[in-house]
Amino acid sequence: MNKIKCTSLLILAVITVITCINPIYPHEQYLQHAGTVLLMMPLLLDIVKKRMTNLTFVCTVLFTLLHVVGARYIYSYVPYKEWSIAAGIVNADFFQDTRNHYDRFVHFSFGLLMFPFFMYLCKEWFKLKNLTAILMSWLIVQTGSMIYELFEWLLTIVMTSEEADYYNGQQGDMWDAQKDMVLAMFGSTISAICYLFMHKFSHK
């Protein structure tokens, strides 16, 4: 049994349970956790099948943890500013922007941290070579990011404007979807470059 995978998954499960105690926004949090279930499924499956590398598994766990924290505070209200000030990382004057940027950080992390998982899918399921897998993984991030933004747009049709704003975390920014997709692209580009370097040096 892989201790790194089991330990990281256990930590994820414990934190998920803790964040569900006395929910601040019960309806929205449980809706957000539909994504948590989807993210945990391949992790649980891999505990049995043991196909992912430790890097892929841990990166997926880290992204899921970020999402779980976001679900607790429905993204728009994650108190990262207060946490940073309380920890002494920055002073109270550091944050000049009133907007909560946690959702932007998670979109960036989607590209950065989920890239190894998509590489795993491309190589394990579709048997793609390294360079093709890197390109396809990069494209999957952009496609997934776009589909998610379309999903958020559809929610605005079926939910009340207040509920949709709580879930989407737009915070009044009309270009929120485009900025989120750019950040996911930026994160995936960083990961793609790292994989290209690893591919290059592995052939030397």
C-alpha positions in Angstrom: 0.0 0.0 0.0 1.3 3.4 -1.0 1.7 5.5 2.2 2.0 8.8 0.4 -1.3 8.3 -1.5 -3.2 6.8 1.5 -2.0 9.6 3.9 -2.8 12.4 1.5 -6.3 10.9 0.8 -7.0 10.5 4.5 -6.0 14.2 5.1 -8.3 15.2 2.3 -11.2 13.2 3.7 -10.7 14.6 7.2 -10.5 18.2 6.1 -13.6 17.7 3.9 -15.6 16.4 6.9 -14.4 19.2 9.1 -15.4 21.9 6.6 -18.9 20.4 6.4 -19.5 20.9 10.1 -21.9 23.8 10.8 -22.0 24.9 7.2 -22.2 28.7 6.6 -24.0 28.4 3.3 -25.5 24.8 3.4 -27.3 24.7 0.0 -24.4 26.3 -2.0 -21.8 24.2 -0.2 -23.5 20.9 -0.9 -23.9 22.0 -4.6 -20.1 22.7 -4.7 -19.3 19.3 -3.3 -20.7 17.7 -6.4 -17.3 18.7 -7.8 -15.6 17.2 -4.7 -17.2 13.8 -5.4 -16.1 13.9 -9.0 -12.5 14.7 -8.0 -12.3 12.0 -5.3 -13.6 9.2 -7.5 -10.4 8.7 -9.5 -8.3 9.0 -6.3 -10.3 6.3 -4.6 -10.0 4.1 -7.7 -6.3 4.6 -7.9 -5.8 3.4 -4.3 -6.9 0.0 -5.7 -5.5 0.1 -9.2 -2.2 1.9 -8.4 -1.7 3.5 -11.7 -1.0 7.2 -11.0 2.4 8.5 -10.0 2.7 10.0 -6.6 3.1 13.5 -8.2 -0.2 13.1 -10.1 -2.0 11.8 -7.1 -0.8 14.5 -4.7 -1.4 17.3 -7.2 -5.0 16.1 -7.6 -5.4 15.9 -3.9 -4.0 19.5 -3.5 -6.4 20.9 -6.0 -9.3 19.0 -4.4 -8.3 20.5 -1.0 -8.4 24.0 -2.5 -11.9 23.3 -3.9 -13.1 22.0 -0.5 -12.0 25.2 1.2 -13.6 27.2 -1.5 -16.8 25.2 -1.1 -16.9 25.9 2.7 -16.9 29.7 2.0 -18.5 29.5 -1.5 -15.3 30.9 -2.9 -16.3 34.6 -2.7 -15.9 34.7 1.1 -12.7 32.6 1.8 -11.0 34.7 4.5 -7.5 34.3 3.1 -6.7 38.0 3.7 -7.6 37.6 7.4 -5.6 34.4 7.6 -2.5 36.0 6.0 -2.7 39.0 8.4 -3.2 36.8 11.4 -0.3 34.6 10.5 1.9 37.6 10.1 2.7 37.0 6.5 1.5 40.5 5.5 0.2 43.6 7.3 -3.3 45.0 7.1 -2.3 47.5 4.4 -1.1 44.8 2.0 -4.6 44.0 0.5 -5.8 47.1 -1.3 -8.3 45.4 -3.6 -11.7 44.7 -2.0 -12.4 41.8 -4.3 -11.9 38.2 -3.0 -9.5 36.6 -5.5 -9.6 33.0 -4.1 -11.7 31.8 -7.0 -9.1 33.2 -9.4 -6.4 31.4 -7.6 -8.3 28.1 -7.8 -8.8 28.5 -11.6 -5.1 29.1 -11.9 -4.5 26.0 -9.8 -6.8 24.0 -12.0 -4.4 24.5 -14.9 -1.3 24.0 -12.8 -2.3 21.1 -10.5 -4.7 19.1 -12.7 -2.3 19.0 -15.7 -0.5 15.9 -14.4 -3.8 14.1 -14.0 -4.7 14.9 -17.6 -1.2 13.7 -18.7 -2.0 10.5 -16.9 -5.3 10.1 -18.8 -3.7 10.8 -22.1 -0.8 8.3 -21.6 -2.7 5.6 -19.6 -6.0 5.6 -21.4 -5.2 7.0 -24.9 -1.6 5.7 -25.1 -0.3 9.0 -26.4 3.4 9.8 -26.7 4.9 12.4 -24.4 4.7 15.4 -26.7 1.3 14.6 -28.0 0.1 14.0 -24.4 1.4 17.4 -23.3 -0.4 19.2 -26.1 -3.6 17.3 -25.5 -3.5 17.9 -21.7 -3.0 21.6 -22.3 -6.1 21.6 -24.6 -8.1 19.6 -22.1 -7.5 22.2 -19.5 -8.8 25.0 -21.8 -11.8 22.9 -22.9 -12.6 22.0 -19.3 -12.3 25.6 -18.2 -14.6 26.7 -21.0 -17.2 24.0 -20.2 -17.2 25.0 -16.5 -17.8 28.7 -17.4 -20.7 27.6 -19.6 -22.1 25.5 -16.7 -21.9 28.6 -14.5 -23.7 30.6 -17.1 -26.5 28.0 -17.3 -26.9 28.2 -13.5 -27.8 31.9 -13.9 -30.8 30.7 -16.0 -32.2 28.1 -13.6 -31.3 29.8 -10.3 -32.2 33.1 -8.7 -29.7 35.9 -9.4 -28.6 35.8 -5.7 -28.0 32.0 -5.6 -26.2 32.1 -9.0 -23.9 34.9 -7.7 -23.2 33.0 -4.6 -22.2 29.9 -6.6 -20.4 31.6 -9.5 -18.4 34.1 -7.4 -18.6 36.7 -10.1 -18.6 39.6 -7.6 -19.9 42.0 -10.2 -17.0 41.5 -12.7 -18.5 41.2 -16.2 -15.2 39.7 -17.5 -15.0 37.1 -14.7 -15.4 34.1 -17.0 -12.7 35.3 -19.4 -10.2 36.1 -16.6 -10.8 32.7 -15.0 -10.1 30.9 -18.3 -6.9 32.9 -18.9 -5.7 32.0 -15.4 -6.4 28.3 -16.1 -4.5 28.6 -19.4 -1.6 30.3 -17.6 -1.4 27.6 -15.0 -1.5 24.8 -17.6 1.2 26.5 -19.7 3.5 26.5 -16.7 2.9 22.8 -16.2 3.3 22.1 -19.9 6.7 23.8 -20.0 7.8 21.8 -17.0 6.8 18.6 -18.7 8.6 19.7 -21.9 11.8 20.2 -19.9 11.4 16.8 -18.2 10.9 15.2 -21.7 13.9 17.0 -23.1 16.3 16.0 -20.2 14.9 12.4 -20.2 16.2 12.0 -23.7 19.7 13.3 -23.1 
